[in-house]
Amino acid sequence: MLFVTLELPKGTRIERTSDRLVEALGWIRSDPAVLDTSAALGTAYPDIFTSRMSRRDGGHLADILVRLRVGHDATTTAPRLRARLADLVGVKVSIEELAYGPPVTHPVLLRIFGADHAELRHIAEDVKRELRAIPAPSTSR
């Protein structure tokens, strides 16, 4: 999955943002890797679906969730969409790959935030070590 955010200048009327969203959706949906899309206009896509941090709302914003077809990779699709959406004049476009791996029974996603990257790396290694130390559940019941 990919996440596309469109940001027009603050104060842009929602009707104008909607026009740009429709244009972006047309380009995105024409890509052979794209299975389907879902969009939110004037507000951020609900965090519960994306595992992203909340951001502001406003008539100048639109979010698009892009699901890819089986066999297509986000790392090759994202650059292609970035290049295509660069033609949206006056729109700041960001494309983010969602941090979802292959389906598992109980996925865990941890995010560690801060300004000191060396400290963040240290904390991340500590967390990984602690998680690896947790015994695997017994498969026999």
N, C-alpha and C positions, 0 to 999 in steps of 0.2 A: 504494500500500500504506500501511497504518497499523499502528502498533504500540501495543497497549494493555497497560499494566502495572497490576496490582492489588496493593496492599500493605495487608495487615491489620496490626493491632498485633503487635509482636514477641512471640513466645511462643504465638501462635495455633496450634492443632493443624492439621496438614495436611488433616485431614478437613473441617474448617470452611472452610479456604481452597478446598478442592475444591468444596464446596457453592456458595461464592460465585462460583467460576470457571464452574461449570455455569450458574448464573443469568445471569452476564454474557454467556456464549456464546449463550444463548437470545435475549437482547435484541439482541446484535450480529447474529446470523444472521437475525433477522427484518427487519433493515433492507434495503430494496430495492436499495441500492447494493452490498451485500456479496455477493461471489462465493463465497468460502470462508474458513475460519479454520484455524489451527493453534495449539496451546497447549503451554506448558511449565509444570508445577506444581512449586513448591518450588525452582526454579532459574531462572536467566536463560536466555532463548532463546539458542542458540549465536551468538556474535558474528560468525562467518563468514557467516551468513545475513542479518545485519542491519546491519552496519557501525557498530554502536553500541559504546560503551565498556562493558567488563565491569562488572558490579555484583555485589553479594553474593547468596548463596543463602540459603534458609531456608523452612521450612514455612509462613511467612506471606506468601509471594510467588507470583505467577503472571504469566506473560507470554502475550500473544495476538497472533499475526501475522494481520492482516486483509487479504485481497486484495479489491480492488474490481472490479466489473464494468466492462467497456469503456464509456466514455462518462460514467462517474461520477468526480467530482473529490474528492480527499482534503480539499481546503480547505472544501468544503461538507458533506462527510460527517462529518468529525471533530467539528465543533461539535454536530451532531445527536446523535452517539454520546455526547459529553461530557454533554449535557443528560440523555440517557436513563440513563446509568450513574451519574449523580449520585444516583439513588435507591438505590444500594447503600450502605446505612447501615453505618458503621464501616469502610469500605474507601476508601483513598486511590487514586483512579483518575487515571492520566496517559495521555494519548493523544498520540502523536508521529507525524508524517508522515515516512516514510523518504525519505532523500535520493537517490532514484533517478530519473533522467530517462528520456527515451525510450531504447529499446534502441540501443546503439552497438556497434561491433566490439570495441573495447577500452576500457571505461569506466575513468575515473580518479576517485577520491574522495580528497581531501586534507582532513585536519582539523588545525586549528591551535588549540592550547589555551593558556590563560594567564589571568591576572587583569586585565591592563591592556588594555582594549578598544581604546584608541587605537593601542597598539603592535600588537595583533592585526590591526587594519584595515590598518596600514602593511605588515606582513608579508604579509597576504593579497594586497594590491596588487602587491607585489614578486613573489610566486609567480605570479600571473596574468601579469604582464609577461614573466617568464622562460618560462612555458609557451607563450605566444603567439610567442615568438622561435624556438621549435623548428620547423624546416622540416617541412612536411607530407611524408609518404612518397610516393614516386613510385607512380602507379597502373599504369604500364607495367612489364612484367617481361620 
